Amino acid sequence: MNVKVITKLQELPVFSTQEPVFCDIETQGLYINVRLIQFYQPSTIDTIFLLDLAPIGYNKQHHTLMLEKTKDYMKKLHLVFYNASYDLGTLNLVPALLDDLFYAVKSAYPHFMKFSLNIVTEKLHYGKLYEGLDKKSLQKQGFVLGAYLSNAQLRYSAIDVLALKLMWEDKKIQDIIQNNLAYKVDILSLKYAVKYQQNGLVVDLKERNKLLEKSSQTVERLTLELPEGFNPNSYKQVRKYLNTEESDHAALVRYALSNKSLANKAKYIIDIKKAKKEVSYLTSINFDKMFTKFNPAGAVTGRFTSSGGDLDNGFNSQQIPRQFQKLFKTDTKDTEVIGLDYSTLELRLACTIFGEQEMYKQLMNSEDLHTAMASQVTGKKLHPDGLQGDTNASSGMADIEYEYLTHKDRTDAKSVNFGFVFGMSAKAYVDYAYTSYGLEITLDQAVKIRDAYFAKYRKFKEYHNYVWENYQKPDFVYVTALGRRVKPKLGTDGINGPVQGSGAETTKLAVHYLIKADCDRLDLDSNIEWEQCEVVKYIFNVVHDAIYLRVPKGTKKQWEKRLANAMVKGWEEISKVPLFKFHNIPMPVAE
């Protein structure tokens, strides 16, 4: 292995734009302070180049200038990374051509289960490339700007790109790169995300301050109900306070739903822990804009993941608590927010993937699945004028004030549909219903609801049983709509994986068609000039089945229509795949 450390861009050879350049970066922190950029194109020269942007005695201004010049150079190349979302997200760079072997190897070799680069190279029998290197220690140490770099750090950096060259030559991996639709859509989605994640999420600081004050007051009020100096996050203190042997969340929910004297105490613990989390979260959201770094196939299912890393104003935009989502959707003087999501996407996907005829009939008859389930659970009928009660009613105890179905009943029914479609047990449902919907359900009630659910949707039960009987077999993998292959660790993974993965692919297609339509409207070549499309400047978040845009004032209606058209197009295209049992299920798109 020939390795050369360089400090000037001019010391790089002239790489061919027709052949892959195996690349990696090393940073001081997560998404900040790039120290090294590794380049390896053996078809040009069999030497691994380590470009040191901040050697001992470096100048900060020079470092910034060097980085920008290097990025301009890299844009013209065909770059191959391993988990490119990190490298490109840190650089804010979209190259002319891109491949990500992290995405490819997961579908080529799903049975590996773990996909860190050193583990994959060993499983592919490349020898112990990292032997003698403490990789975790080196990663933790970081590549500090201006610090001395040890031989171990340099060797570790070089081996990473050597490993990519060996993986690139693997026939199974090349088959995924050349032929797998899920992989191709992931690469497109990654390119798009690197651009639109730079838009950031505008924060309504005025509303944030109100919510922070409210949560802080809740903490103060509940603190007065607890012993002085009590720490609700200390399992020892909680057990002593409750006089119990258990203190995990499920146990607390069980106590809170009991008729015993500790019910109120358990509720205090649950509520103050929730309020403290809210205070911590809101305290961190103290910027005009928050930024995230997306990995469009970061989850094993192929779903988006996101992280803020070490960015001061970085956060996870995929896990914004429901009650705080409004903070990022407020209109400004110059902009308006659009947010559309697929209506009951996962239920429609489960229906067509599992082949559930009864649900298919409901969907083809335009029945609302949550209203129908509310009727089954409560025994109430739908009033001729529709749902009764407060349109914005939050979930909670059954709405017994009304003879007919209410909006609250429908909201409560979501817990049934979304809980049991993925094989949740009755016991787990009790916790889920209380935590997510505020429903106080007994175990006996949960058993009856679950039994009735699977009596109605028998194909769901059949598929669940099939997965539970087979998921541990060595050759068992599940496949998503576009062909992602995954070996599940748990039975529940095998049940929900094809659905969640196919849902993620549907949303990725929608983003693609949205950008493509905008490029066509502007008469741009969508394969070359898509970065110039207006909509790339407007997308600010993509969450599972929802897409959010912040558009110029006065353009909301036209962009809402364009987004809805793209989302319907994404569903229509994915509905053609062989994995689906039904190819004509309608898909509403709503705010």
C-alpha positions as CSV (number, residue, x, y, z in Angstrom):
1,M,0.0,0.0,0.0
2,N,1.6,3.2,-1.2
3,V,0.5,6.3,0.8
4,K,1.5,9.9,0.3
5,V,0.6,12.8,2.6
6,I,0.2,16.1,0.8
7,T,-0.7,19.6,1.8
8,K,-1.4,21.2,-1.6
9,L,-4.2,20.4,-4.0
10,Q,-1.7,20.8,-6.9
11,E,0.2,17.7,-5.6
12,L,-2.8,15.5,-6.6
13,P,-2.5,13.7,-9.9
14,V,-5.0,14.5,-12.7
15,F,-7.8,12.0,-11.9
16,S,-9.9,10.6,-14.7
17,T,-13.5,11.8,-14.6
18,Q,-14.6,8.5,-16.2
19,E,-13.3,6.2,-13.5
20,P,-14.3,6.1,-9.8
21,V,-12.2,7.9,-7.2
22,F,-12.4,6.2,-3.8
23,C,-12.8,8.9,-1.1
24,D,-13.2,9.5,2.6
25,I,-12.8,12.4,5.0
26,E,-11.5,12.7,8.6
27,T,-12.8,15.4,10.9
28,Q,-12.2,16.9,14.3
29,G,-15.9,16.6,15.3
30,L,-19.2,15.3,13.9
31,Y,-19.9,17.3,10.7
32,I,-17.3,20.0,11.6
33,N,-13.6,20.8,10.9
34,V,-12.4,18.6,8.0
35,R,-8.8,17.7,8.5
36,L,-8.0,15.0,5.9
37,I,-9.5,14.1,2.5
38,Q,-8.4,10.8,1.1
39,F,-8.2,10.1,-2.7
40,Y,-7.5,6.8,-4.4
41,Q,-7.9,6.1,-8.1
42,P,-5.7,3.0,-8.8
43,S,-6.4,3.2,-12.6
44,T,-4.5,6.5,-12.6
45,I,-1.8,5.8,-10.0
46,D,-1.5,3.1,-7.4
47,T,-1.0,5.6,-4.5
48,I,-3.4,6.7,-1.8
49,F,-3.2,10.4,-1.3
50,L,-4.0,12.0,2.0
51,L,-4.7,15.7,1.6
52,D,-4.0,17.4,4.9
53,L,-5.9,20.6,5.0
54,A,-4.7,21.7,8.5
55,P,-1.2,20.5,9.2
56,I,0.9,21.7,12.2
57,G,1.0,25.5,12.1
58,Y,-2.0,25.8,9.8
59,N,-3.8,29.0,9.2
60,K,-7.6,29.1,9.7
61,Q,-8.2,31.3,6.7
62,H,-6.0,29.2,4.5
63,H,-7.8,26.0,5.7
64,T,-11.2,27.5,4.7
65,L,-9.8,28.5,1.3
66,M,-8.2,25.1,0.7
67,L,-11.3,23.3,1.6
68,E,-13.4,25.3,-0.9
69,K,-10.9,24.8,-3.7
70,T,-10.8,21.1,-3.0
71,K,-14.6,20.9,-3.0
72,D,-14.7,22.6,-6.4
73,Y,-12.2,20.0,-7.7
74,M,-14.2,17.1,-6.3
75,K,-17.5,18.2,-7.8
76,K,-16.3,17.1,-11.3
77,L,-15.3,13.6,-10.3
78,H,-17.1,10.2,-9.8
79,L,-16.7,9.8,-6.1
80,V,-17.2,6.6,-4.2
81,F,-17.7,6.8,-0.4
82,Y,-18.8,4.5,2.4
83,N,-21.8,6.2,4.1
84,A,-21.5,9.2,1.9
85,S,-24.3,11.1,3.7
86,Y,-21.7,12.0,6.4
87,D,-18.9,13.0,4.1
88,L,-21.0,14.9,1.6
89,G,-23.1,16.4,4.4
90,T,-20.0,17.7,6.2
91,L,-18.6,19.1,2.9
92,N,-22.0,20.3,1.6
93,L,-20.9,18.9,-1.7
94,V,-22.8,17.1,-4.5
95,P,-20.4,15.5,-7.0
96,A,-21.1,14.9,-10.7
97,L,-21.3,11.1,-10.1
98,L,-21.7,9.3,-6.8
99,D,-21.8,5.8,-5.4
100,D,-22.2,4.8,-1.7
101,L,-20.9,1.3,-0.9
102,F,-22.6,1.4,2.5
103,Y,-26.0,1.4,0.8
104,A,-24.9,-1.2,-1.7
105,V,-23.3,-3.7,0.6
106,K,-26.4,-3.8,2.9
107,S,-28.6,-5.1,0.1
108,A,-25.8,-7.3,-1.4
109,Y,-25.0,-9.0,1.9
110,P,-28.0,-8.5,4.2
111,H,-27.0,-11.4,6.5
112,F,-23.9,-9.5,7.7
113,M,-26.3,-7.6,10.0
114,K,-23.5,-5.2,11.1
115,F,-22.0,-2.9,8.5
116,S,-19.1,-1.0,10.0
117,L,-16.3,-0.9,7.4
118,N,-13.8,-3.0,9.3
119,I,-16.5,-5.8,10.0
120,V,-17.6,-5.8,6.3
121,T,-14.0,-6.2,5.0
122,E,-13.4,-9.1,7.3
123,K,-16.6,-10.8,6.3
124,L,-15.7,-10.3,2.6
125,H,-12.4,-12.0,3.4
126,Y,-10.1,-9.1,2.5
127,G,-7.9,-10.1,5.4
128,K,-7.6,-8.1,8.6
129,L,-6.9,-4.8,7.0
130,Y,-7.4,-2.9,10.3
131,E,-5.3,-5.4,12.4
132,G,-3.4,-3.6,15.1
133,L,-5.5,-0.4,14.9
134,D,-7.9,0.6,17.7
135,K,-10.5,2.0,15.4
136,K,-12.9,3.2,18.1
137,S,-10.1,5.0,19.9
138,L,-8.9,6.7,16.7
139,Q,-12.5,7.8,15.9
140,K,-13.0,9.1,19.4
141,Q,-9.7,10.9,19.3
142,G,-10.7,12.7,16.2
143,F,-8.4,14.4,13.7
144,V,-7.8,17.7,15.4
145,L,-6.9,20.7,13.2
146,G,-3.2,21.5,13.4
147,A,-2.3,18.6,15.7
148,Y,0.3,15.9,15.1
149,L,-1.1,12.9,13.2
150,S,0.2,9.6,14.3
151,N,1.2,6.8,11.9
152,A,-1.9,4.9,13.2
153,Q,-4.2,7.7,12.2
154,L,-2.6,7.9,8.7
155,R,-2.7,4.2,8.2
156,Y,-6.3,4.0,9.4
157,S,-7.3,6.8,6.9
158,A,-5.5,5.1,4.0
159,I,-7.0,1.7,4.7
160,D,-10.6,3.1,4.5
161,V,-10.2,4.0,0.8
162,L,-8.3,0.8,0.0
163,A,-11.2,-1.2,1.4
164,L,-13.6,0.7,-0.9
165,K,-11.5,-0.3,-3.9
166,L,-11.7,-3.9,-2.9
167,M,-15.5,-3.7,-2.3
168,W,-16.0,-2.0,-5.7
169,E,-14.7,-5.1,-7.4
170,D,-17.2,-7.4,-5.7
171,K,-19.7,-8.8,-8.2
172,K,-22.7,-8.9,-5.8
173,I,-22.1,-5.2,-4.8
174,Q,-21.7,-4.2,-8.5
175,D,-25.0,-6.0,-9.3
176,I,-26.8,-3.8,-6.7
177,I,-25.1,-0.6,-8.0
178,Q,-26.0,-1.4,-11.6
179,N,-29.5,-3.0,-11.2
180,N,-31.1,-2.3,-7.9
181,L,-33.8,0.3,-8.0
182,A,-33.8,1.0,-4.2
183,Y,-30.1,1.7,-4.4
184,K,-30.5,4.1,-7.4
185,V,-33.3,6.0,-5.6
186,D,-31.2,6.2,-2.5
187,I,-28.3,7.8,-4.4
188,L,-30.7,10.3,-6.0
189,S,-32.2,11.1,-2.6
190,L,-28.8,11.6,-1.0
191,K,-27.8,14.1,-3.7
192,Y,-31.1,16.0,-3.2
193,A,-30.8,15.9,0.6
194,V,-27.3,17.3,0.7
195,K,-28.7,20.4,-1.0
196,Y,-32.0,21.0,0.7
197,Q,-30.7,20.2,4.2
198,Q,-28.7,23.5,3.9
199,N,-32.0,25.4,3.9
200,G,-32.5,24.7,7.6
201,L,-35.7,24.9,9.7
202,V,-36.9,28.3,10.7
203,V,-37.9,28.5,14.4
204,D,-40.8,30.4,15.9
205,L,-38.8,31.7,18.9
206,K,-41.7,33.6,20.3
207,E,-43.9,30.5,20.5
208,R,-40.9,28.5,21.7
209,N,-40.4,30.8,24.7
210,K,-44.1,30.4,25.6
211,L,-43.8,26.6,25.5
212,L,-40.6,26.6,27.5
213,E,-42.2,28.7,30.2
214,K,-45.2,26.4,30.3
215,S,-43.0,23.2,30.6
216,S,-40.8,24.9,33.2
217,Q,-43.9,25.7,35.3
218,T,-45.0,22.1,35.0
219,V,-41.7,20.9,36.4
220,E,-41.9,23.4,39.3
221,R,-45.5,22.3,40.1
222,L,-44.7,18.6,40.1
223,T,-41.5,19.1,42.0
224,L,-43.5,20.4,44.9
225,E,-45.5,17.1,45.0
226,L,-42.3,15.0,45.3
227,P,-39.8,14.6,48.1
228,E,-37.2,17.4,48.4
229,G,-34.2,16.7,46.3
230,F,-35.9,13.9,44.5
231,N,-34.4,12.8,41.1
232,P,-37.1,11.2,38.9
233,N,-34.4,9.8,36.6
234,S,-32.8,7.8,39.5
235,Y,-34.3,4.3,39.4
236,K,-33.2,3.8,43.1
237,Q,-35.0,6.9,44.3
238,V,-38.1,6.1,42.2
239,R,-38.3,2.5,43.5
240,K,-37.9,3.7,47.1
241,Y,-40.6,6.4,46.6
242,L,-43.0,3.9,45.1
243,N,-41.9,1.0,47.3
244,T,-41.7,-1.3,44.2
245,E,-39.1,-3.5,42.6
246,E,-39.5,-2.0,39.1
247,S,-39.2,1.5,37.8
248,D,-39.0,1.2,34.0
249,H,-41.5,3.1,31.8
250,A,-43.8,0.1,31.2
251,A,-43.9,-0.5,35.0
252,L,-44.7,3.1,35.7
253,V,-47.6,3.0,33.2
254,R,-48.9,-0.2,34.8
255,Y,-48.8,1.5,38.2
256,A,-50.5,4.6,36.9
257,L,-53.3,2.6,35.5
258,S,-53.8,0.6,38.6
259,N,-56.3,1.3,41.4
260,K,-53.6,1.2,44.0
261,S,-52.4,4.1,46.2
262,L,-49.2,4.4,44.1
263,A,-51.2,5.3,40.9
264,N,-51.0,9.1,41.5
265,K,-47.3,8.8,42.5
266,A,-46.5,7.0,39.3
267,K,-48.3,9.6,37.3
268,Y,-46.3,12.3,38.9
269,I,-43.1,10.5,37.9
270,I,-44.2,10.0,34.3
271,D,-45.4,13.6,34.0
272,I,-42.3,15.2,35.5
273,K,-39.9,13.1,33.4
274,K,-41.9,14.2,30.3
275,A,-41.9,17.9,31.4
276,K,-38.1,17.8,32.1
277,K,-37.5,16.3,28.6
278,E,-39.6,19.1,27.1
279,V,-37.6,21.7,29.0
280,S,-34.3,20.2,27.8
281,Y,-35.5,20.0,24.2
282,L,-36.9,23.5,24.1
283,T,-33.7,24.9,25.7
284,S,-31.7,23.5,22.8
285,I,-34.0,25.0,20.2
286,N,-32.7,28.6,20.7
287,F,-31.7,29.7,17.2
288,D,-33.4,31.4,14.4
289,K,-32.8,28.3,12.3
290,M,-32.0,24.7,13.2
291,F,-30.0,22.5,10.8
292,T,-29.9,18.7,10.3
293,K,-27.8,16.3,8.3
294,F,-30.0,13.7,6.6
295,N,-29.1,10.1,5.8
296,P,-31.8,9.1,3.3
297,A,-31.2,5.4,4.0
298,G,-29.7,5.5,7.4
299,A,-32.3,3.2,9.1
300,V,-32.1,-0.5,8.3
301,T,-35.5,-0.3,6.6
302,G,-34.2,2.4,4.3
303,R,-36.0,5.2,6.2
304,F,-34.4,8.6,6.6
305,T,-32.4,9.3,9.7
306,S,-31.0,12.7,10.7
307,S,-28.6,14.2,13.2
308,G,-27.2,17.6,14.2
309,G,-23.8,16.2,15.2
310,D,-21.6,18.8,16.8
311,L,-23.2,21.7,15.0
312,D,-24.2,24.4,17.5
313,N,-27.7,24.7,16.0
314,G,-27.9,21.1,14.8
315,F,-30.7,18.7,15.7
316,N,-32.6,15.6,14.6
317,S,-35.5,16.8,12.4
318,Q,-37.0,13.3,12.1
319,Q,-37.8,13.2,15.8
320,I,-39.4,16.5,16.6
321,P,-42.0,15.8,19.4
322,R,-45.5,16.1,18.1
323,Q,-46.4,19.0,20.4
324,F,-43.5,21.0,19.2
325,Q,-43.8,20.5,15.4
326,K,-45.7,23.8,15.1
327,L,-42.5,25.6,16.0
328,F,-41.0,24.9,12.6
329,K,-44.2,25.5,10.5
330,T,-44.9,29.1,11.3
331,D,-45.2,31.5,8.3
332,T,-42.9,34.5,8.2
333,K,-43.2,38.0,6.6
334,D,-41.9,36.6,3.3
335,T,-42.6,32.9,3.4
336,E,-45.4,30.3,3.9
337,V,-45.2,26.7,4.9
338,I,-46.6,23.7,3.1
339,G,-46.7,20.3,4.7
340,L,-48.4,17.3,3.0
341,D,-48.4,13.7,4.0
342,Y,-49.7,10.4,2.7
343,S,-53.0,9.5,4.3
344,T,-52.6,6.2,6.2
345,L,-49.6,5.3,4.0
346,E,-48.4,2.4,6.2
347,L,-51.9,0.9,6.4
348,R,-52.3,1.0,2.6
349,L,-48.8,-0.5,2.2
350,A,-49.6,-3.3,4.7
351,C,-52.8,-4.0,2.9
352,T,-51.2,-4.5,-0.5
353,I,-48.0,-6.2,0.8
354,F,-49.8,-8.6,3.1
355,G,-52.7,-9.1,0.7
356,E,-55.5,-8.1,3.1
357,Q,-58.7,-8.3,1.1
358,E,-61.0,-6.8,3.8
359,M,-59.0,-3.6,4.1
360,Y,-58.6,-3.5,0.3
361,K,-62.4,-3.4,0.0
362,Q,-62.6,-0.6,2.6
363,L,-60.0,1.4,0.7
364,M,-61.7,0.9,-2.7
365,N,-65.0,2.0,-1.1
366,S,-63.2,5.2,0.2
367,E,-63.8,4.2,3.8
368,D,-61.8,6.1,6.4
369,L,-59.9,3.3,8.2
370,H,-59.7,5.1,11.5
371,T,-63.4,6.0,11.6
372,A,-64.3,2.4,10.8
373,M,-62.0,1.1,13.5
374,A,-63.4,3.6,16.0
375,S,-66.9,2.2,15.2
376,Q,-65.7,-1.4,15.8
377,V,-64.0,-0.5,19.1
378,T,-66.7,1.7,20.6
379,G,-69.9,0.2,19.0
380,K,-71.0,3.7,18.0
381,K,-72.2,4.6,14.5
382,L,-71.2,7.5,12.3
383,H,-73.7,10.4,12.4
384,P,-75.1,11.3,8.9
385,D,-73.4,14.7,9.3
386,G,-70.1,13.1,10.1
387,L,-67.9,13.0,13.2
388,Q,-69.2,14.8,16.3
389,G,-67.5,16.9,19.0
390,D,-64.4,19.1,18.8
391,T,-62.5,18.8,15.6
392,N,-59.3,19.4,17.4
393,A,-60.0,17.2,20.4
394,S,-56.9,15.4,21.7
395,S,-56.9,11.7,22.4
396,G,-57.9,10.5,25.8
397,M,-60.7,8.7,27.5
398,A,-63.6,7.5,25.3
399,D,-65.9,10.3,24.5
400,I,-69.0,9.1,26.2
401,E,-70.8,12.4,25.9
402,Y,-71.9,11.6,22.4
403,E,-74.1,8.8,21.0
404,Y,-72.3,9.0,17.7
405,L,-68.7,8.7,16.7
406,T,-66.5,11.8,17.6
407,H,-63.3,13.2,16.4
408,K,-61.7,12.0,19.6
409,D,-63.0,8.4,19.0
410,R,-61.3,8.5,15.6
411,T,-58.0,9.7,17.0
412,D,-58.1,7.0,19.7
413,A,-58.7,4.3,17.0
414,K,-55.3,5.2,15.4
415,S,-53.7,3.5,18.3
416,V,-55.4,0.2,17.3
417,N,-54.6,0.5,13.6
418,F,-51.0,1.5,14.0
419,G,-50.4,-0.7,17.0
420,F,-51.6,-4.1,15.8
421,V,-50.8,-3.8,12.1
422,F,-47.1,-4.5,13.1
423,G,-47.9,-7.3,15.5
424,M,-47.9,-5.5,18.8
425,S,-48.9,-7.7,21.8
426,A,-51.9,-6.7,24.0
427,K,-49.5,-6.0,26.9
428,A,-47.4,-3.7,24.8
429,Y,-50.5,-2.0,23.4
430,V,-51.6,-1.0,27.0
431,D,-48.3,1.0,27.3
432,Y,-48.4,2.3,23.8
433,A,-52.0,3.5,24.0
434,Y,-51.3,5.3,27.3
435,T,-48.0,6.9,26.3
436,S,-48.8,7.9,22.8
437,Y,-52.6,8.6,23.0
438,G,-53.4,9.0,26.7
439,L,-55.8,6.1,26.6
440,E,-56.3,4.1,29.8
441,I,-56.9,0.6,28.6
442,T,-56.9,-2.5,30.8
443,L,-55.1,-5.7,29.7
444,D,-58.4,-7.5,29.3
445,Q,-59.7,-4.7,27.1
446,A,-56.5,-4.8,25.0
447,V,-56.8,-8.5,24.4
448,K,-60.4,-8.2,23.2
449,I,-59.5,-5.3,20.9
450,R,-56.6,-7.2,19.5
451,D,-58.6,-10.4,18.9
452,A,-61.3,-8.4,17.1
453,Y,-58.7,-6.6,15.0
454,F,-57.2,-9.9,13.7
455,A,-60.7,-11.4,13.3
456,K,-61.3,-8.6,10.9
457,Y,-57.9,-8.6,9.2
458,R,-57.0,-12.2,8.9
459,K,-54.3,-11.8,6.3
460,F,-52.3,-9.6,8.7
461,K,-52.4,-12.4,11.3
462,E,-51.3,-15.0,8.7
463,Y,-48.4,-12.8,7.6
464,H,-47.3,-12.1,11.1
465,N,-47.4,-15.8,11.9
466,Y,-45.3,-16.6,8.8
467,V,-42.7,-14.1,9.8
468,W,-42.5,-15.3,13.4
469,E,-42.0,-18.9,12.2
470,N,-39.3,-18.0,9.6
471,Y,-37.4,-14.9,10.5
472,Q,-34.6,-16.7,12.4
473,K,-33.9,-19.0,9.4
474,P,-30.5,-18.1,7.9
475,D,-31.9,-17.5,4.4
476,F,-34.8,-15.4,5.5
477,V,-34.7,-11.8,4.2
478,Y,-37.5,-9.3,3.6
479,V,-37.7,-7.2,0.4
480,T,-39.1,-3.7,0.0
481,A,-41.0,-2.4,-3.0
482,L,-37.9,-1.3,-4.9
483,G,-35.8,-4.2,-3.9
484,R,-33.9,-3.4,-0.7
485,R,-33.0,-6.7,1.0
486,V,-32.8,-6.9,4.8
487,K,-32.2,-9.7,7.3
488,P,-34.4,-8.9,10.3
489,K,-33.1,-9.2,13.8
490,L,-36.5,-9.6,15.4
491,G,-39.9,-10.9,14.3
492,T,-41.4,-7.4,14.5
493,D,-38.6,-6.1,12.2
494,G,-39.6,-8.7,9.7
495,I,-43.2,-7.6,9.9
496,N,-42.8,-3.8,9.8
497,G,-39.7,-3.6,7.6
498,P,-41.3,-4.2,4.2
499,V,-44.0,-1.6,5.0
500,Q,-41.8,1.1,6.5
501,G,-39.1,0.6,3.8
502,S,-41.6,0.7,1.0
503,G,-43.1,3.8,2.6
504,A,-39.7,5.5,2.6
505,E,-39.2,4.6,-1.0
506,T,-42.6,6.1,-1.9
507,T,-41.6,9.4,-0.2
508,K,-38.2,9.5,-1.9
509,L,-39.9,9.0,-5.3
510,A,-42.3,11.9,-4.5
511,V,-39.3,14.2,-3.8
512,H,-37.7,13.1,-7.1
513,Y,-40.9,13.8,-9.1
514,L,-41.3,17.1,-7.4
515,I,-37.8,18.2,-8.4
516,K,-38.0,16.7,-11.8
517,A,-41.3,18.5,-12.5
518,D,-39.8,21.8,-11.4
519,C,-36.8,21.3,-13.7
520,D,-39.1,20.5,-16.6
521,R,-41.2,23.6,-15.8
522,L,-38.0,25.7,-15.9
523,D,-36.8,23.9,-19.0
524,L,-33.7,22.6,-17.1
525,D,-32.0,19.3,-17.7
526,S,-33.1,17.5,-14.5
527,N,-30.1,15.1,-14.7
528,I,-27.5,17.9,-14.8
529,E,-29.0,21.2,-13.5
530,W,-31.4,20.0,-10.9
531,E,-29.6,22.0,-8.2
532,Q,-30.8,25.2,-9.9
533,C,-34.5,24.3,-9.5
534,E,-36.5,26.6,-7.3
535,V,-38.0,23.8,-5.2
536,V,-34.5,22.6,-4.0
537,K,-34.4,25.9,-2.1
538,Y,-37.8,25.4,-0.5
539,I,-37.7,21.8,0.8
540,F,-36.8,21.9,4.5
541,N,-37.8,18.5,5.9
542,V,-38.8,15.0,4.8
543,V,-40.2,12.8,7.6
544,H,-41.2,9.3,6.7
545,D,-44.5,10.0,4.9
546,A,-44.5,13.8,4.9
547,I,-42.7,16.5,2.9
548,Y,-42.4,20.2,4.0
549,L,-41.7,23.3,1.9
550,R,-41.2,26.9,2.9
551,V,-42.2,28.9,-0.2
552,P,-42.4,32.6,-1.1
553,K,-45.5,34.4,0.2
554,G,-48.4,34.2,-2.2
555,T,-47.2,31.0,-3.9
556,K,-48.6,28.5,-1.4
557,K,-51.5,27.2,-3.6
558,Q,-49.5,26.5,-6.7
559,W,-46.7,24.8,-4.7
560,E,-49.2,22.8,-2.7
561,K,-50.7,21.5,-6.0
562,R,-47.2,20.6,-7.4
563,L,-46.3,18.8,-4.2
564,A,-49.6,16.9,-4.2
565,N,-49.1,15.9,-7.8
566,A,-45.6,14.6,-7.1
567,M,-46.7,12.6,-4.1
568,V,-49.6,11.0,-6.0
569,K,-47.1,10.2,-8.9
570,G,-44.7,8.6,-6.4
571,W,-47.5,6.3,-5.1
572,E,-48.7,5.5,-8.6
573,E,-45.3,4.4,-9.7
574,I,-44.4,2.3,-6.7
575,S,-47.8,0.6,-6.9
576,K,-46.7,-1.1,-10.1
577,V,-44.1,-3.3,-8.3
578,P,-44.5,-7.1,-8.2
579,L,-44.3,-7.1,-4.4
580,F,-47.8,-5.4,-4.2
581,K,-50.8,-7.7,-4.3
582,F,-53.1,-4.8,-5.3
583,H,-52.0,-2.2,-7.8
584,N,-54.9,0.2,-7.8
585,I,-55.3,1.3,-4.2
586,P,-56.0,5.1,-4.1
587,M,-53.8,7.4,-2.2
588,P,-55.1,10.7,-0.7
589,V,-52.6,13.4,0.2
590,A,-53.5,15.8,3.0
591,E,-52.1,18.5,5.2
